[in-house]
Amino acid sequence: MPDPAMNEDQRDALQEVANMAMGQAATRLSKLLGTFIELSVPRVRVVSVAEASAALRTMTGITGTVTAVRQGFRSDIKGEAIVLCKSGSVEQLCALVDDPYAKSTYETTSQTELIFDVANVLMGACVSCIFDQLGRTPIFSPPGMLGTDLALDDVFQPDMLAWKTALLLEVNFALEDHSFRAHLVMLMAEDAIQRMNEALDALLSSL
């Protein structure tokens, strides 16, 4: 199998494609939350699966536990999108958002609904826009809650994955006052990395 690592041109192209996708996601998230959204620079790393948790800790700066929502996507390129935020921060976010979340009688339910809404906006807009620029239309599996008080080591469990190498694409979105930050991570395995490389090469050759 060819080396799945990306060359510099492919990495730069993916970062630029992701940057455009982030703009669309930020616009939708701003409308959902009624506040300005700050964006990070997309970061791309190819790592061994055993190193994924440590790499993600470095990329996100998160050292504590997280709330995590995942959603699978596929075309000829398949993988997973995961939205992470620090445990407890969803409660802070609920306090800033108008009904139905902030004044809901069912506080736990409202927090889950809100983080699902945020995750759906980020995953749907980012992944769809990236694939659209690569001439593809992804099919999404239903989103699912990985957990509300997870260590990053429990988000990626190397012994549960039949992968050796993973592509991590990380972007993050913060409220203007930085009271809440969500990290979107796209995770792809070896075969998907190779197909992503081919799609990026085709995009570069068309410019």
FENZILIN-V24667 format. One record per residue. NEAR is the number of other ideal C-beta (glycine too) atoms within 10 Angstrom. D_FIRST is the distance of its C-alpha to the first C-alpha in Angstrom with 1 decimal. Layout:
BEGIN
NEAR;D_FIRST
NEAR;D_FIRST
END
This chain:
BEGIN
8;0.0
9;3.8
12;6.6
20;8.1
13;11.5
19;14.0
12;16.1
7;19.9
11;20.7
20;18.2
20;19.7
14;23.2
23;22.7
24;21.6
15;24.5
14;26.9
21;25.9
24;26.3
14;29.6
14;31.0
25;30.0
25;31.8
13;34.9
17;35.1
25;34.5
20;37.1
13;39.6
16;39.3
21;39.4
16;42.5
11;44.2
15;43.5
20;44.7
9;47.4
15;46.4
11;44.6
20;41.0
13;39.5
15;35.8
17;33.4
11;30.9
23;27.4
18;25.1
19;21.3
17;19.3
17;15.8
17;16.5
12;15.6
20;17.2
14;19.8
16;20.9
24;21.1
18;24.8
13;25.8
20;24.0
25;25.7
14;29.0
13;28.8
20;27.9
20;30.7
10;33.2
19;33.9
9;35.1
10;37.0
16;36.3
25;35.0
23;35.5
24;32.2
24;31.5
20;28.1
20;27.1
17;23.9
22;22.9
14;20.7
15;20.2
12;16.9
21;16.2
15;17.4
21;18.5
19;21.8
24;24.6
24;26.9
27;30.3
25;31.8
24;35.4
19;37.5
18;39.5
13;43.0
17;42.3
20;42.3
14;45.9
13;46.7
21;45.1
19;47.1
10;50.3
15;49.5
19;48.8
9;51.6
8;52.2
12;50.8
19;48.9
14;51.4
11;54.4
15;52.8
6;54.6
10;51.3
13;49.8
10;46.7
12;45.9
20;46.5
18;44.1
16;41.3
15;42.1
21;42.0
22;38.6
15;37.2
15;38.7
23;37.3
24;33.8
17;34.0
24;35.1
26;32.4
26;29.5
19;30.7
20;31.7
27;28.8
23;25.9
18;27.8
18;28.6
25;25.1
19;23.8
15;26.9
18;26.2
22;22.7
11;24.4
15;23.5
9;25.7
21;24.5
10;25.9
15;27.1
11;27.7
6;31.1
18;31.2
11;32.0
14;33.6
16;31.6
15;34.7
17;37.6
12;37.7
16;34.2
15;32.9
20;29.7
13;28.2
14;29.1
19;27.4
22;23.9
11;23.9
15;20.7
6;21.8
8;22.0
14;18.5
6;15.5
18;13.4
13;12.3
18;12.2
27;14.6
23;15.9
20;19.7
26;22.0
23;25.6
25;28.8
24;32.3
25;35.6
16;39.0
20;42.5
10;44.8
10;46.5
8;43.3
13;44.7
22;41.5
19;37.8
26;34.9
23;31.2
27;28.6
26;25.0
25;22.1
23;19.3
24;15.8
19;12.7
18;9.0
14;8.7
23;12.1
22;11.4
16;9.1
18;12.0
24;14.5
22;13.5
15;13.9
23;17.2
22;18.4
14;17.8
11;19.8
17;22.4
12;22.8
7;23.2
7;25.9
5;28.0
END
